[in-house]
């Protein structure tokens, strides 16, 4: 009975014992003479000098340069036929040049249209201007620099409201105003009292009919 137990214990121990395997080590000699070329690539061209190895250009058999399309063909694009004319060649305008006559264009108004009225607009509020005038003088002037407010060039018409004093006048009353950001328009307002004295008032309105807007000034003259 004791012998059987010993045999069982020994067998179990052997079953769970790690397996020992012997492996032989093999060394690899890298970099030793005979395995590796230590001198780099030893190839050289026949000339012993580095040179181009590209294949040279060649013409196909039967190539005739006189019969081929010139390399300058098409360089002018769609306007090639118009070189030297100074502008594009548009249909119907091929003859536009020194021998052409251009008519039309935008004509500037010269007179205030019949029936146009000048009414003071309270929005935006009118710009107030004051001036001093001697009653015994021939009159006094004041120059208004009107800044353009429209996106394009606009004809303007300047005049006074119906309740303005008759001693006021403006020049030029008709003209063309620059577009927004451009030069200002200079309007000269004159007050000629003709010997009268007092406080004279006038409402100057600049009509811009194409834009549907107005620029207004309220002028007060102290005549002494």
C-alpha positions as a LaTeX table, in Angstrom:
\begin{tabular}{lrrr}
\hline
Residue & $x$ (\AA) & $y$ (\AA) & $z$ (\AA) \\
\hline
Unk1 & 0.00 & 0.00 & 0.00 \\
Unk2 & 2.81 & 2.41 & 0.79 \\
Unk3 & 4.57 & 1.42 & $-2.40$ \\
Unk4 & 1.54 & 2.28 & $-4.54$ \\
Unk5 & 1.20 & 5.67 & $-2.91$ \\
Unk6 & 4.84 & 6.53 & $-3.54$ \\
Unk7 & 4.55 & 5.51 & $-7.14$ \\
Unk8 & 1.47 & 7.73 & $-7.57$ \\
Unk9 & 3.21 & 10.76 & $-6.03$ \\
Unk10 & 6.29 & 10.34 & $-8.19$ \\
Unk11 & 4.17 & 10.01 & $-11.31$ \\
Unk12 & 2.24 & 13.17 & $-10.51$ \\
Unk13 & 5.38 & 15.16 & $-9.87$ \\
Unk14 & 6.82 & 14.10 & $-13.17$ \\
Unk15 & 3.63 & 15.07 & $-14.96$ \\
Unk16 & 3.76 & 18.64 & $-13.65$ \\
Unk17 & 7.54 & 19.13 & $-13.95$ \\
Unk18 & 8.60 & 21.71 & $-16.57$ \\
Unk19 & 10.02 & 20.34 & $-19.76$ \\
Unk20 & 13.67 & 21.21 & $-20.28$ \\
Unk21 & 14.68 & 21.61 & $-23.90$ \\
Unk22 & 18.23 & 22.33 & $-24.93$ \\
Unk23 & 18.66 & 24.66 & $-27.88$ \\
Unk24 & 21.93 & 25.21 & $-29.61$ \\
Unk25 & 22.99 & 28.86 & $-30.14$ \\
Unk26 & 23.96 & 29.90 & $-33.64$ \\
Unk27 & 25.93 & 33.13 & $-34.07$ \\
Unk28 & 25.50 & 35.23 & $-37.24$ \\
Unk29 & 28.52 & 37.12 & $-38.29$ \\
Unk30 & 27.36 & 40.42 & $-39.84$ \\
Unk31 & 29.76 & 42.92 & $-41.22$ \\
Unk32 & 32.65 & 40.60 & $-41.55$ \\
Unk33 & 34.63 & 40.56 & $-44.72$ \\
Unk34 & 33.10 & 38.15 & $-47.16$ \\
Unk35 & 29.52 & 38.77 & $-46.06$ \\
Unk36 & 29.11 & 42.50 & $-46.72$ \\
Unk37 & 30.55 & 44.80 & $-49.38$ \\
Unk38 & 32.14 & 47.50 & $-47.26$ \\
Unk39 & 33.24 & 49.71 & $-50.13$ \\
Unk40 & 29.75 & 50.74 & $-51.40$ \\
Unk41 & 28.63 & 50.50 & $-55.00$ \\
Unk42 & 31.66 & 50.13 & $-57.20$ \\
Unk43 & 29.81 & 50.69 & $-60.52$ \\
Unk44 & 31.08 & 53.57 & $-62.65$ \\
Unk45 & 30.21 & 54.67 & $-66.20$ \\
Unk46 & 32.67 & 54.03 & $-68.96$ \\
Unk47 & 33.80 & 57.61 & $-68.90$ \\
Unk48 & 34.68 & 57.31 & $-65.23$ \\
Unk49 & 32.51 & 60.38 & $-64.68$ \\
Unk50 & 28.90 & 60.79 & $-63.68$ \\
Unk51 & 26.73 & 61.79 & $-66.62$ \\
Unk52 & 23.16 & 61.70 & $-67.87$ \\
Unk53 & 21.68 & 58.32 & $-68.64$ \\
Unk54 & 18.48 & 59.71 & $-70.24$ \\
Unk55 & 17.56 & 58.73 & $-73.73$ \\
Unk56 & 18.01 & 61.62 & $-76.14$ \\
Unk57 & 15.11 & 63.18 & $-78.08$ \\
Unk58 & 14.55 & 61.98 & $-81.59$ \\
Unk59 & 12.24 & 62.82 & $-84.50$ \\
Unk60 & 9.99 & 60.15 & $-86.02$ \\
Unk61 & 10.82 & 58.77 & $-89.40$ \\
Unk62 & 9.78 & 61.10 & $-92.20$ \\
Unk63 & 9.55 & 64.18 & $-89.94$ \\
Unk64 & 9.35 & 67.45 & $-91.91$ \\
Unk65 & 9.52 & 70.64 & $-89.74$ \\
Unk66 & 8.14 & 72.77 & $-92.58$ \\
Unk67 & 4.96 & 70.73 & $-92.71$ \\
Unk68 & 4.36 & 70.75 & $-88.97$ \\
Unk69 & 2.27 & 73.31 & $-87.02$ \\
Unk70 & 4.46 & 76.15 & $-85.75$ \\
Unk71 & 5.05 & 76.19 & $-82.00$ \\
Unk72 & 3.70 & 79.78 & $-81.87$ \\
Unk73 & 0.33 & 78.75 & $-83.25$ \\
Unk74 & $-2.46$ & 79.45 & $-80.74$ \\
Unk75 & $-0.33$ & 81.54 & $-78.39$ \\
Unk76 & $-2.63$ & 84.53 & $-78.85$ \\
Unk77 & $-5.72$ & 82.65 & $-77.74$ \\
Unk78 & $-9.14$ & 83.77 & $-78.91$ \\
Unk79 & $-7.87$ & 87.35 & $-79.43$ \\
Unk80 & $-5.01$ & 86.37 & $-81.75$ \\
Unk81 & $-6.71$ & 87.96 & $-84.76$ \\
Unk82 & $-7.09$ & 91.21 & $-82.82$ \\
Unk83 & $-3.44$ & 91.82 & $-81.98$ \\
Unk84 & $-2.50$ & 95.45 & $-82.48$ \\
Unk85 & $-6.08$ & 96.75 & $-82.35$ \\
Unk86 & $-5.92$ & 97.76 & $-78.69$ \\
Unk87 & $-9.13$ & 96.05 & $-77.58$ \\
Unk88 & $-11.38$ & 93.01 & $-77.98$ \\
Unk89 & $-13.02$ & 92.29 & $-81.29$ \\
Unk90 & $-16.73$ & 92.19 & $-80.49$ \\
Unk91 & $-19.45$ & 91.21 & $-82.94$ \\
Unk92 & $-20.66$ & 94.27 & $-84.80$ \\
Unk93 & $-17.78$ & 96.43 & $-83.50$ \\
Unk94 & $-14.92$ & 95.14 & $-85.64$ \\
Unk95 & $-14.55$ & 98.59 & $-87.21$ \\
Unk96 & $-14.51$ & 100.52 & $-83.95$ \\
Unk97 & $-11.43$ & 102.74 & $-84.14$ \\
Unk98 & $-10.21$ & 106.00 & $-85.60$ \\
Unk99 & $-12.69$ & 105.74 & $-88.48$ \\
Unk100 & $-15.70$ & 105.07 & $-86.23$ \\
Unk101 & $-18.20$ & 107.65 & $-85.03$ \\
Unk102 & $-19.66$ & 107.13 & $-81.56$ \\
Unk103 & $-22.89$ & 108.93 & $-80.75$ \\
Unk104 & $-25.12$ & 109.02 & $-77.71$ \\
Unk105 & $-24.06$ & 108.78 & $-74.09$ \\
Unk106 & $-25.49$ & 110.23 & $-70.89$ \\
Unk107 & $-26.50$ & 113.85 & $-71.29$ \\
Unk108 & $-26.34$ & 116.16 & $-68.31$ \\
Unk109 & $-29.39$ & 118.22 & $-67.49$ \\
Unk110 & $-29.08$ & 121.98 & $-68.01$ \\
Unk111 & $-32.31$ & 123.37 & $-66.56$ \\
Unk112 & $-34.63$ & 122.60 & $-63.68$ \\
Unk113 & $-37.54$ & 120.52 & $-65.02$ \\
Unk114 & $-40.89$ & 122.25 & $-65.20$ \\
Unk115 & $-43.08$ & 121.53 & $-62.22$ \\
Unk116 & $-40.27$ & 120.41 & $-59.90$ \\
Unk117 & $-40.88$ & 121.49 & $-56.31$ \\
Unk118 & $-38.41$ & 121.95 & $-53.46$ \\
Unk119 & $-39.69$ & 120.74 & $-50.11$ \\
Unk120 & $-37.72$ & 120.55 & $-46.88$ \\
Unk121 & $-37.27$ & 117.01 & $-45.63$ \\
Unk122 & $-37.00$ & 116.63 & $-41.87$ \\
Unk123 & $-35.27$ & 113.25 & $-42.03$ \\
Unk124 & $-32.41$ & 113.40 & $-41.92$ \\
Unk125 & $-32.57$ & 116.78 & $-40.19$ \\
Unk126 & $-31.42$ & 119.68 & $-42.40$ \\
Unk127 & $-27.97$ & 121.15 & $-41.86$ \\
Unk128 & $-28.16$ & 124.60 & $-40.28$ \\
Unk129 & $-25.96$ & 127.38 & $-41.68$ \\
Unk130 & $-25.61$ & 130.95 & $-40.43$ \\
Unk131 & $-24.18$ & 134.00 & $-42.20$ \\
Unk132 & $-23.68$ & 137.71 & $-41.55$ \\
Unk133 & $-24.63$ & 140.27 & $-44.22$ \\
Unk134 & $-24.36$ & 144.06 & $-44.26$ \\
Unk135 & $-27.58$ & 145.65 & $-45.46$ \\
Unk136 & $-25.69$ & 148.33 & $-47.37$ \\
Unk137 & $-23.55$ & 145.78 & $-49.24$ \\
Unk138 & $-24.23$ & 144.18 & $-52.56$ \\
Unk139 & $-24.55$ & 140.85 & $-50.81$ \\
Unk140 & $-22.57$ & 138.12 & $-49.10$ \\
Unk141 & $-21.72$ & 134.57 & $-50.16$ \\
Unk142 & $-21.26$ & 131.31 & $-48.38$ \\
Unk143 & $-19.94$ & 128.10 & $-50.01$ \\
Unk144 & $-21.51$ & 124.77 & $-49.12$ \\
Unk145 & $-19.53$ & 121.58 & $-49.74$ \\
Unk146 & $-22.14$ & 118.93 & $-50.45$ \\
Unk147 & $-20.87$ & 115.38 & $-50.00$ \\
Unk148 & $-22.26$ & 112.86 & $-52.53$ \\
Unk149 & $-24.61$ & 110.27 & $-51.08$ \\
Unk150 & $-25.59$ & 108.15 & $-54.11$ \\
Unk151 & $-23.94$ & 105.00 & $-55.39$ \\
Unk152 & $-23.67$ & 106.40 & $-58.93$ \\
Unk153 & $-23.32$ & 109.77 & $-60.61$ \\
Unk154 & $-26.58$ & 111.70 & $-60.26$ \\
Unk155 & $-27.98$ & 114.91 & $-61.72$ \\
Unk156 & $-28.98$ & 117.34 & $-59.00$ \\
Unk157 & $-31.32$ & 120.33 & $-58.93$ \\
Unk158 & $-30.94$ & 122.94 & $-56.18$ \\
Unk159 & $-33.63$ & 125.43 & $-55.17$ \\
Unk160 & $-35.35$ & 127.09 & $-52.23$ \\
Unk161 & $-38.60$ & 126.30 & $-50.50$ \\
Unk162 & $-41.58$ & 128.52 & $-51.21$ \\
Unk163 & $-41.37$ & 130.23 & $-47.80$ \\
Unk164 & $-37.70$ & 131.25 & $-48.23$ \\
Unk165 & $-36.71$ & 134.94 & $-48.32$ \\
Unk166 & $-36.37$ & 136.26 & $-51.86$ \\
Unk167 & $-32.87$ & 137.66 & $-51.23$ \\
Unk168 & $-31.29$ & 134.17 & $-51.47$ \\
Unk169 & $-29.94$ & 132.52 & $-54.59$ \\
Unk170 & $-27.77$ & 129.45 & $-55.31$ \\
Unk171 & $-25.24$ & 128.67 & $-58.02$ \\
Unk172 & $-24.92$ & 126.32 & $-59.80$ \\
Unk173 & $-28.52$ & 125.27 & $-59.46$ \\
Unk174 & $-28.12$ & 122.30 & $-61.86$ \\
Unk175 & $-25.24$ & 119.88 & $-62.18$ \\
Unk176 & $-24.01$ & 116.33 & $-61.78$ \\
Unk177 & $-22.99$ & 115.02 & $-58.38$ \\
Unk178 & $-20.21$ & 112.51 & $-57.95$ \\
Unk179 & $-20.88$ & 109.07 & $-56.52$ \\
Unk180 & $-20.46$ & 108.26 & $-52.85$ \\
Unk181 & $-16.88$ & 108.71 & $-51.68$ \\
Unk182 & $-16.04$ & 111.02 & $-54.59$ \\
Unk183 & $-15.48$ & 114.76 & $-54.80$ \\
Unk184 & $-17.87$ & 117.14 & $-53.09$ \\
Unk185 & $-20.13$ & 119.51 & $-54.98$ \\
Unk186 & $-19.56$ & 123.19 & $-54.23$ \\
Unk187 & $-22.74$ & 125.31 & $-54.03$ \\
Unk188 & $-22.47$ & 129.07 & $-53.56$ \\
Unk189 & $-25.38$ & 130.60 & $-51.65$ \\
Unk190 & $-25.76$ & 134.38 & $-51.96$ \\
Unk191 & $-27.84$ & 136.71 & $-49.82$ \\
Unk192 & $-28.42$ & 140.13 & $-51.41$ \\
Unk193 & $-30.62$ & 142.17 & $-48.99$ \\
Unk194 & $-30.90$ & 145.26 & $-51.25$ \\
Unk195 & $-30.80$ & 147.64 & $-48.28$ \\
Unk196 & $-33.17$ & 145.62 & $-46.11$ \\
Unk197 & $-32.21$ & 144.49 & $-42.63$ \\
Unk198 & $-33.40$ & 141.79 & $-40.26$ \\
Unk199 & $-33.18$ & 138.05 & $-39.86$ \\
Unk200 & $-33.70$ & 136.30 & $-43.18$ \\
Unk201 & $-34.24$ & 132.55 & $-43.47$ \\
Unk202 & $-34.29$ & 130.13 & $-46.37$ \\
Unk203 & $-34.60$ & 126.39 & $-46.94$ \\
Unk204 & $-32.19$ & 125.10 & $-49.58$ \\
Unk205 & $-33.14$ & 121.73 & $-51.07$ \\
Unk206 & $-30.94$ & 119.65 & $-53.39$ \\
Unk207 & $-33.16$ & 117.22 & $-55.30$ \\
Unk208 & $-31.71$ & 113.93 & $-56.57$ \\
Unk209 & $-34.67$ & 112.63 & $-58.60$ \\
Unk210 & $-32.99$ & 109.48 & $-59.94$ \\
Unk211 & $-32.16$ & 108.38 & $-56.40$ \\
Unk212 & $-35.42$ & 109.70 & $-54.95$ \\
Unk213 & $-33.60$ & 111.57 & $-52.17$ \\
Unk214 & $-32.90$ & 115.14 & $-51.07$ \\
Unk215 & $-30.16$ & 117.04 & $-49.24$ \\
Unk216 & $-31.47$ & 119.96 & $-47.19$ \\
Unk217 & $-29.98$ & 123.08 & $-45.57$ \\
Unk218 & $-31.60$ & 125.64 & $-43.29$ \\
Unk219 & $-29.91$ & 128.99 & $-43.82$ \\
Unk220 & $-30.19$ & 131.94 & $-41.43$ \\
Unk221 & $-28.80$ & 135.32 & $-42.44$ \\
Unk222 & $-28.42$ & 138.17 & $-39.96$ \\
Unk223 & $-28.63$ & 141.37 & $-42.00$ \\
Unk224 & $-27.48$ & 144.50 & $-40.12$ \\
\hline
\end{tabular}
